[in-house]
């Protein structure tokens, strides 16, 4: 019997890593499309789903990883703040 190989390992080279939580079918499909169409440099600068490309953190990952919740809140629109407040209070 052959050893099982996870789907992600079948789709992407070992030196590529998806952002944690990228597990919806449509996300995997878009990530694979990026992987197949864009160059390494383009992936580093433009990928929405990859965390690492050949060991280099992507711009999207670095941006999201460095942004703290206070900054997100400060830059959110009034409608967005009300939406989240409603969700929290109705919880």
C-alpha positions in Angstrom: 0.0 0.0 0.0 1.2 3.5 -0.9 1.7 6.1 1.8 -0.9 8.8 1.9 0.2 12.2 0.6 -1.9 15.2 1.7 -3.6 17.2 -1.0 -1.6 20.4 -0.3 1.7 18.4 -0.8 0.4 17.1 -4.1 -0.5 20.6 -5.3 2.4 22.8 -4.1 6.1 22.3 -3.9 7.6 21.8 -0.4 9.1 25.3 -0.4 5.7 27.0 -0.8 3.3 27.4 2.2 -0.3 28.5 2.3 -1.5 31.1 4.8 -2.9 29.4 7.8 -6.7 28.8 7.4 -6.6 28.6 3.6 -8.7 25.5 3.4 -11.9 26.2 1.5 -12.1 24.6 -1.9 -12.4 28.0 -3.7 -9.4 29.3 -1.8 -7.3 26.3 -2.7 -8.5 26.6 -6.3 -7.4 30.3 -6.5 -4.1 29.6 -4.7 -3.4 26.9 -7.2 -4.3 29.2 -10.1 -1.8 31.9 -8.7 0.8 29.2 -8.2 0.5 27.9 -11.8 0.2 31.4 -13.5 2.5 33.7 -11.6 6.3 33.8 -11.4 8.1 33.4 -8.0 8.6 37.2 -7.9 4.9 37.9 -8.8 3.8 35.4 -6.1 5.9 37.1 -3.5 4.5 40.5 -4.4 0.9 39.6 -5.3 -0.3 36.2 -3.9 -3.4 36.4 -1.7 -3.1 32.8 -0.4 0.6 31.9 0.0 2.5 32.7 3.2 6.0 31.6 1.9 7.3 31.3 -1.7 10.7 29.5 -1.8 11.1 30.4 1.9 10.3 34.2 1.4 7.3 35.7 3.1 4.8 37.2 0.7 3.8 40.9 0.8 0.2 40.0 1.7 1.2 37.8 4.6 3.7 40.4 6.0 1.0 43.1 5.7 -1.6 41.1 7.5 0.8 39.8 10.1 2.1 43.2 11.0 -1.2 44.9 11.2 -2.6 44.9 14.8 -6.2 45.0 15.7 -6.1 48.6 16.9 -4.8 49.7 13.5 -7.5 47.7 11.7 -10.2 49.3 14.0 -8.8 52.8 13.5 -8.9 52.5 9.7 -12.3 50.8 9.5 -15.4 52.6 8.3 -18.2 53.5 10.7 -20.5 50.9 9.0 -17.8 48.2 9.6 -17.4 49.2 13.3 -21.2 49.1 13.8 -21.5 45.8 12.1 -18.9 44.2 14.4 -20.3 45.8 17.4 -23.8 44.5 16.5 -22.3 41.0 16.1 -20.5 41.1 19.4 -23.5 42.4 21.4 -26.0 40.0 19.7 -23.6 37.1 20.3 
